[in-house]
Amino acid sequence: MPIVTMADVAKEAGVSATTVARAINNSGYVSESNRKKILEIVERLGYVPNRLASGLKNQSSYIIGNIVPFSPVNLYFNQVTEALSVEAEKFGYHLISVFSDGGETHERKALEGLVSQSVDAVIFTAGVHISPKNVEWLLKMGIPVLMIERTNSVLGIDKVLLDNFGGSYQAVHHLIEMGHTKIGFIGSETYGTTEQQRIDGYYQAMKDTGLVCKPEWEALFPSYVPAYGFEGAKQLLSCEDRPTAIFASSDMYASGLLQYTHSKGISIPDDISVVGFDNTLSEYLSPALTTIGIPVWEIGKSAIKLLMERIQNKRSIGVSMCYNLSLVDRGTVKDLTKKK
């Protein structure tokens, strides 16, 4: 079957190829009747715009690279990647996502693969161990870089950040408002700003209300996996003076916590109150958990918008955006302020 060209569409519609291009790209004036006719013909003939040819003409590949940490169980990365891909398509761009194991050498090879495809920009999505050297290498080649959440203090790039401190503070404050004073914390070891901000939010909320943070009420682990949530719950709920509530700094930990409570016949929220973080798994768990929501679709929109400004040479200075996080209340916090 022969490949349908723009000239074929133009001939069928009785218009010029320029008019067809304007209708497809939604740029320039085209009468509504011609636009409708052209798009119907494009659909009927199965015409696919040749992005590569267009890119060669305009010195653009219409490809954005996305470096994503390999995590088969953490839905957060998948959700952000989907949001980025959907938004990029609105501008005629294709998102190519490549997994990285966090090592500098492996990351460099992944980037070289993207550069070989003449990507117009690169996004780093929340990787823990992003190499500043690799980022600087991209910048030297004039490739715009945007980092989501974890920025490693690299200068000259665009950043989309999350108020992890505020989100954590809000989670703990919610527990305190519901009358809880013995609040446990399951989180990650502070190997990055995200982890530090989440535990700092917990500490600050407790401090601001004069509550004690007991060491035995804290369980810190090296990575976000449910098994550590299970171990964390086992540790905290085995204390002689055990907490009445637990804040898990990731839904991954919260899911493991639920596995433990289920195995021990511990009821939520009657026996222990729980708040998660990121809203990736919470609504699918049993019970569905109160958690801190992350606006992944807004992140995707902002990230692509910032990159389009760079790609189209509308801006040369790095911009940072920070999103506030919000509590999603699903009733897994027992109200201890009510009189019995």
Helices and strands as residue ranges (DSSP letters): H 6-13, H 17-25, H 32-45, H 51-58, E 63-69, H 75-90, E 94-100, H 104-115, E 121-125, H 132-140, E 145-148, E 158-162, H 164-177, E 183-188, H 193-208, G 215-217, E 218-221, H 226-236, E 245-248, H 251-263, E 273-275, G 282-284, E 291-293, H 296-311, E 320-323, E 326-328
